[in-house]
Amino acid sequence: MRRAITHLKKSDPVMASIIARVGPFRLDRRPATFEAMVRAIVFQQLAGAAARTIYQRLQNACEQALGGQDTERSLYGGFMITPESVLALTEDQMRACGLSRQKLSYIRDLAHKTIARDVDFAILPNMSDDEVIEHLTRVKGVGVWSAQMFLIFALGRLDVMPTADLGINMAICKAYGKRKIPKPKQILKFSEKWKPYRSLACWYLWRSADKPAKKTQPPRTQRNTKAKKARASFSSVSSVAKFFLAIPVLLFRSAYIRG
């Protein structure tokens, strides 16, 4: 992994500063299994805490459906969800876990296709990235983005570039000073310098949101001078102008108030 980090630092000064700020690369990799894909579907478009609660409820329901004795344990903690345990549940039982009708249909379709060997998790490690994406997107509700997340976090592939990931795109905008979110083709071209370690670059971009760059403060004397000039400038504006200047500030604050 040291070679990959060195490559990213040398090829991109901005990425080098992100790496210095975020620290060592640590990828929480999980086995490439049916259970991992079920978990990915449950977590789609949900906050972590809510998704974990729903997943734990699904684990408990699946365990009870199989009798709850001598069942294999999961690396995530609790019962290991299997295709057979999913199909032992009714749709109403899955809904009671907190799953939407859409998501439970995805999970049931995955279970059916896994049992029929239309989707075979055992052969995924031997496939190319494109072959894995084609294989997994046979399942209803599993798109290219979900398959790419599986490539990174389950199969540990080093050169995946999920161009549709909003978190990565926003991080690129912020770190590289872009006014608009780049289009997928632009992202691919932009990421050429990170090859063949784009997965690592993505990991650092995700983590950069958790550790924003520290803002540098000008010297105190300079700040005081700027403040005095600003106050003098504002005092020369008429009272009517002051009112209208204040409106955007008030609107901006109210838009971001959390209830």
Number of C-alpha atoms within 10 A of each C-alpha: 10 8 9 16 18 11 17 22 18 13 14 12 11 13 22 17 13 20 21 10 16 18 12 11 15 9 11 9 12 16 15 19 16 21 19 19 22 22 18 18 20 23 18 12 9 11 9 10 10 12 20 15 13 20 22 16 17 26 22 17 22 25 24 15 17 15 9 13 8 8 13 13 12 12 12 12 9 14 20 19 24 20 20 16 18 25 17 16 17 12 16 11 15 24 15 14 18 18 21 14 12 10 20 23 16 19 26 21 17 25 23 18 17 18 13 10 10 14 20 15 17 10 10 19 15 10 11 12 19 12 11 21 21 14 17 24 16 15 20 16 18 18 14 18 16 19 22 24 20 24 24 24 18 19 20 19 19 18 18 20 25 22 19 13 16 12 13 24 22 18 20 22 14 17 17 11 9 13 8 11 16 16 11 15 10 11 18 15 9 12 17 13 15 23 18 16 22 22 23 25 26 24 16 24 23 20 20 22 16 10 12 13 13 7 6 6 8 9 8 9 9 10 12 12 10 12 12 11 12 11 10 11 10 14 11 10 11 9 11 8 11 13 10 10 13 10 10 11 11 10 10 10 9 10 9 8 7 5 3
